[in-house]
């Protein structure tokens, strides 16, 4: 069985002291490739640095998280465009809209998001996107460039049925995290995940965030890491009434198709 984690924040400070061990545990738990999320200029630089140290295993994205959209300027744009030229940079993002916390003004979020959409079209790269409590504006921005951009994944999907089917109607991919393992917040995802077509499902940890709450072993910390992707995959497979090996194979194939990753089997 092979698994691909399409979203892990391995540049986070919590991984600085033991990243080599984290990567080895991921390999030991059948994670064969990981995409590192870059959500700021510095974060994208760190993601690229780490990815280039592990070619064929780690890849990276570059974008400005909507929380930081107020920081977007010409210098940031130039830095991102330079980073995105690297072959290990496989997507534009994390970008999008977040009206849940509104840590940046909504007009600033929308402007930065629209610029990222232009980069994706210009560079012919897929989009790794974030949306929370901003569905209508988010979808409107994307529909404006539908014919210009390539594949889109709505990462860490936590929305409702309407949002899911609106995204699927646009042929977007859906990223599911350990949120589905949370009995307090994830019940609706257990009910919805079976509606995602086989060719549109992707899986991710969003490490170090979103540690699955239903792990069989109690940890002394709350740090998530890619080794737990198999646990998330098993939860999704059970909810979909699908064999785990089948779900692993299809999500791995989807990730390779979406990001253009090589097949590293054998």
C-alpha positions in Angstrom: 0.0 0.0 0.0 1.2 3.5 -0.9 -0.1 6.8 0.5 0.5 10.4 -0.5 0.0 13.3 2.0 -1.0 16.3 -0.2 -0.7 18.8 2.6 1.8 18.9 5.5 3.4 21.9 7.1 6.8 20.4 7.8 8.5 23.7 7.9 6.7 24.4 11.2 8.9 25.0 14.2 7.6 21.9 16.0 9.5 19.8 13.4 12.8 21.5 13.6 14.3 19.2 16.3 13.3 15.8 14.7 12.3 16.2 11.1 14.5 13.3 10.0 12.7 11.0 12.4 9.3 12.4 11.3 10.1 11.6 7.7 11.4 8.1 8.5 8.2 7.3 10.5 6.2 8.5 7.5 8.1 6.1 5.2 7.6 3.3 7.8 3.9 3.9 7.6 3.7 3.6 3.8 3.7 7.4 3.0 5.7 7.5 -0.2 5.4 11.2 -1.1 4.5 14.4 0.8 3.6 17.8 -0.5 4.8 20.6 1.9 2.5 23.5 2.2 4.0 27.0 1.7 1.6 29.6 3.1 3.9 32.7 3.3 7.1 33.8 1.5 9.3 32.5 4.3 7.2 29.4 4.7 7.4 28.6 1.0 11.2 29.1 1.1 11.5 26.7 4.0 9.2 24.2 2.2 11.3 24.3 -0.9 14.6 24.0 1.0 13.3 20.9 2.8 11.8 19.4 -0.4 15.1 19.8 -2.4 16.9 17.9 0.3 14.6 14.9 -0.3 14.0 14.7 -4.1 11.3 12.3 -5.2 9.9 12.1 -1.7 9.1 15.7 -0.8 7.6 18.5 -2.9 6.3 22.0 -2.1 3.7 24.6 -2.8 4.0 28.4 -2.6 1.3 31.0 -1.8 0.0 33.4 0.8 -2.6 32.1 3.2 -5.6 34.4 3.4 -4.8 35.1 7.1 -1.7 37.0 5.8 -3.3 38.6 2.7 -2.9 42.1 4.2 0.9 41.6 3.8 0.6 41.0 0.0 2.6 43.4 -2.0 4.8 43.6 -5.1 7.8 42.2 -3.3 5.9 39.2 -2.1 4.5 38.6 -5.6 8.0 38.7 -7.1 9.3 36.3 -4.4 6.5 33.8 -5.0 6.9 33.9 -8.8 10.6 33.2 -8.4 9.9 30.3 -6.0 7.3 28.8 -8.3 9.9 28.4 -11.1 11.5 25.6 -9.2 10.7 22.1 -10.4 9.9 20.9 -6.9 7.2 23.5 -6.6 4.1 21.6 -7.7 1.2 24.0 -7.0 0.2 27.6 -6.3 -1.1 27.9 -2.8 -2.0 27.8 0.0 -4.3 30.6 -1.0 -8.0 31.4 -0.9 -10.5 33.1 1.4 -11.1 32.8 5.1 -14.0 34.7 6.6 -14.2 32.7 9.8 -11.4 34.6 11.5 -11.1 37.6 9.1 -7.5 38.1 10.1 -7.0 40.1 6.9 -9.6 42.4 5.4 -11.8 40.7 2.9 -10.9 43.0 0.0 -7.2 42.2 0.7 -8.0 38.5 0.7 -9.9 38.7 -2.5 -7.2 40.7 -4.3 -4.4 38.4 -3.2 -6.5 35.3 -4.2 -7.2 36.7 -7.6 -3.5 37.4 -8.2 -2.7 33.8 -7.2 -5.2 32.6 -9.7 -3.5 34.6 -12.4 -0.1 33.0 -11.5 -1.6 29.5 -11.8 -2.9 30.3 -15.2 0.4 31.9 -16.3 2.6 29.1 -14.9 0.2 26.2 -15.7 0.3 24.9 -12.2 -2.5 23.4 -10.1 -4.1 25.3 -7.2 -4.0 24.3 -3.6 -6.8 26.3 -2.0 -8.2 27.2 1.4 -11.8 28.2 2.0 -13.7 28.8 5.3 -17.0 30.5 5.7 -16.4 32.2 2.3 -18.0 29.8 -0.1 -19.9 32.1 -2.4 -17.1 34.7 -2.9 -14.5 31.9 -3.3 -16.5 30.2 -6.0 -17.2 33.4 -7.8 -13.5 34.2 -8.0 -12.8 30.8 -9.4 -15.6 30.8 -11.9 -14.1 34.1 -13.3 -11.0 32.1 -14.4 -12.5 28.7 -14.9 -11.2 28.3 -18.5 -7.8 29.7 -17.7 -6.7 27.6 -14.7 -5.9 23.9 -14.4 -6.7 21.5 -11.6 -8.0 22.8 -8.2 -8.1 21.1 -4.8 -10.1 22.5 -2.0 -7.8 21.5 0.8 -9.0 20.5 4.3 -12.6 20.5 3.2 -15.0 20.9 6.2 -18.0 22.4 4.4 -21.6 21.3 4.0 -23.3 19.3 1.3 -24.1 22.4 -0.8 -20.5 23.5 -0.9 -19.3 20.0 -1.7 -21.5 19.5 -4.7 -20.8 23.0 -5.9 -17.1 22.2 -5.9 -17.7 18.8 -7.6 -19.8 20.4 -10.2 -16.7 22.4 -11.2 -14.6 19.2 -11.2 -12.5 20.3 -8.2 -10.6 17.8 -6.1 -11.5 17.5 -2.4 -8.8 17.2 0.3 -9.9 15.4 3.5 -7.9 15.6 6.7 -8.1 14.2 10.2 -11.1 16.5 10.8 -13.1 13.5 9.8 -11.8 11.7 12.9 -13.3 14.3 15.3 -16.5 13.1 16.8 -17.4 16.7 17.8 -16.9 18.4 14.4 -16.5 15.7 11.8 -19.7 13.8 11.8 -21.1 15.6 8.7 -17.9 14.7 6.8 -18.4 11.0 7.6 -21.8 11.3 6.0 -20.6 13.4 3.0 -17.3 11.7 2.1 -19.0 8.8 0.3 -20.4 11.4 -2.2 -16.9 12.3 -3.5 -16.1 10.5 -6.7 -13.2 8.1 -6.7 -11.3 10.4 -9.1 -11.7 13.6 -7.0 -10.6 12.4 -3.6 -7.3 13.4 -2.0 -6.0 12.8 1.6 -3.8 14.9 3.8 -2.7 15.4 7.4 -2.3 19.2 7.6 0.5 18.3 10.1 1.3 19.5 12.7 -2.4 20.6 13.0 -5.5 18.4 13.2 -4.2 15.4 15.0 -6.9 12.7 14.7 -8.8 12.6 17.9 -9.6 8.9 17.7 -6.0 7.5 17.6 -5.9 4.2 19.4 -2.8 5.3 21.4 -2.9 8.4 23.6 0.0 10.7 22.8 1.8 13.0 25.2 1.5 15.8 22.7 -0.9 17.2 20.1 1.4 17.3 17.2 0.1 15.6 14.0 2.6 14.2 11.5 2.4 12.3 8.2 2.7 8.9 9.8 -1.0 9.2 10.8 -2.2 9.5 7.2 -3.0 5.8 7.1 -5.3 6.2 10.1 -7.1 9.0 8.3 -7.3 6.9 5.2 -8.8 4.0 7.1 -11.5 6.2 8.6 -12.4 7.6 5.2 -12.5 4.1 3.7 -14.8 2.8 6.4 -17.1 5.8 5.9 -17.2 5.1 2.1 -17.6 1.3 2.6 -14.5 0.9 0.5 -11.5 -1.4 1.0 -8.6 0.5 2.4 -6.2 -0.7 -0.2 -8.5 0.5 -3.0 -8.8 3.9 -1.3 -5.1 4.2 -0.9 -4.5 3.3 -4.6 -7.0 5.7 -6.0 -6.0 8.7 -3.8 -2.3 8.0 -4.6 -3.1 8.0 -8.3 -5.2 11.1 -7.9 -2.3 12.9 -6.1 0.2 12.0 -8.8 -2.1 13.1 -11.6 -3.0 16.4 -9.8 0.5 17.4 -8.9 2.4 15.7 -11.7 4.4 13.5 -9.3 6.5 10.6 -10.5 5.6 7.0 -9.7 8.1 5.9 -7.1 6.9 2.3 -6.7 9.6 -0.2 -6.2 
